[in-house]
Amino acid sequence: MADQHAELSWKEDRIPVSDRFDDPYFSLQNGLEETRHVFLAGNDLPARFEPGFHIAELGFGTGLNMLTAWSAWESSGQTGALHFTSFEALPMAPVDMARALQAFPELQPWSARFLGAWKSGTCDLGTLRLTVIEGDARQQLPAWSGQADAWFLDGFSPAKNPELWGEDLMQQVYGHTRAKGTAATYTAAGFVRRGLQDAGFAVTRSPGYGRKRHMTQAVKP
């Protein structure tokens, strides 16, 4: 368990904003559609889903990305468990998660099941096996024994939270990615793209969501 928790303010009484990083947890336009565009389509999901598929993530936040992926997993007809591992330095209190997720009524069937079972650490919901590893990803990811088929790189803005986008961490992401695995992120910051390329990924700059002109996709050869 981490001894620090996310400190929040609320924009329009519904969008959580990190006090530490002065950055919203999801798009002010439409967080669900941004997640679908960046993290699902950016990793060619749900087309790549198969039994035993494993998604890993930097930055669990409200749980929106996980819930979006889990809903897509079930809706695509998968009946086994989606494995989802997320690294989060400053976990959000469940009461704040519940408040934030009210913005996405379409996900309510999944968010209700998640919030009803979630405390911290691990959670087995049948078609979802979730692990949230609390603490600094720069220490936690090297100690992780897992391998992901797809990565959601969703830390706060690289300009405000550069620690979660550094070259050493991108090397660890690469090392914990299966062959032909992928990564996607909303940012197209040059140093992030270079860090992924230097780690060994084939990197593409793609159209972003909404006001963001570009995003980044990466594939492990």
Summary of the structure (lengths in Angstrom):
residues: 221
radius of gyration: 15.9
end to end distance: 35.5
largest distance: 43.9
contacts: 742
relative contact order: 0.16
helix: 34%
strand: 27%
